Amino acid sequence: MTIEKQISGLCKLSDFIKAFLEKKPENYDEIDEECYSVLRKSEIENSWFTIENQKFALKQWANLLTEENLKKWLSHYQIAKIPKKVGLILAGNIPMVGFHDVISVVLSGNIPMIKLSSKDKRMIPYLLEKWNEFSAGNVRYELTERLANFDAVIATGSNNTARYLEYYFKDHLSVIRKNRTSIAVFKGDETDGQLQLLAEDIFRYFGLGCRNVTRIFIPEDFKIDRLFENFLNFKEIINHHSYANNYEYNRAIYLLNQEKFWDNNFVMLKEDEQLFSPLSVINFSRYSSLDAVKDFIATNEENIQAIVADPALGLNSINFGEAQNPGLDTYADHLDTMRFLEVV
């Protein structure tokens, strides 16, 4: 069956990625050099896509794409008997962020018509080519600059872009995603190890993803110095010129406006009630009642992608360090893509 060949192909793709990541550049063969060339070109075209972060994203995908994971995920859904064409407008804020949509459409029995982001136009086509090769030509997809003759659409963009997309696709079956971000909530007795894991949730991909933490809730007696102490593993982030430009700009604005903030020379902490924070800034607020935090979450539910917290707080959260490791059944905007594809 086609689906079995596609699953087998993804497992082989996982093995291919793992083998590449395990090698040192001096041991690359011709195929490894080809893969590395894709990474390098992506970094040249989009400086946010460092080779380190691209390799991190590849590693997460390689760990996910096992036969057990894939079959368990797909067992909850009906596979289409008659394939439909599903337009995909992919985001490009972090490496390969649109790959989940792509594999969802293919494995649902449909055909993705893919409009790549100009910021992420190398790796997804490369992975699709390899997947198709490992699946004996059983992966159907189209790369396009303009969507036409499709049966449904899944699009991701900013809040402003989403308004345009909602109007443009108003007569089509669609999923239109908007801006989201993530938060962390402290009990107050977090260990240094947990705070170091939180740094991964904050700084990975420079904080550009919807699963990056931009707002922290801390108890009233929590010492914020502990945050800076445990963020030091990411101090080299300031050497990235685009990140440094954001840091210097936001710092200058705060100084000019005489706003209070805490600074450790690569990230700023600001006591602010806003959910979204500027790049290089983490908003925080102190709470005396967890109910107030729950009220904030309920009010801002449509803008929150993930909550990082100790499970004991009962916030439907994920553990520290897990924000950038979503499962196959973790969907953007909490909208089940596979369930949507069942009714296309």
Secondary structure, DSSP 8 states (H G I E B T S, - for coil): -HHHHHHHHHHHHHHHHHHHHHS-GGG--HHHHHHHHHHHHHHHH-TTS-HHHHHHHHHHHHHH--HHHHHHHHTTS---SS--EEEEE---SSTTTTHHHHHHHHHTT-EEEEE--TTS-SHHHHHHHHHHHHTTT----EE-SS--S-SEEEEE--HHHHHHHHHHTTTSEEEEE---EEEEE--S---HHHHHHHHHHHHGGGG-STTSEEEEEEETT--THHHHHHSGGGGGGGGSHHHHHHHHHHHHHHHHTT---EE-SS-EEEE---SS--TTEEEEEEES-HHHHHHHHHHTGGGEEEEEE-GGG-SS-B-TT-TT---TT--GGG--HHHHHHT-
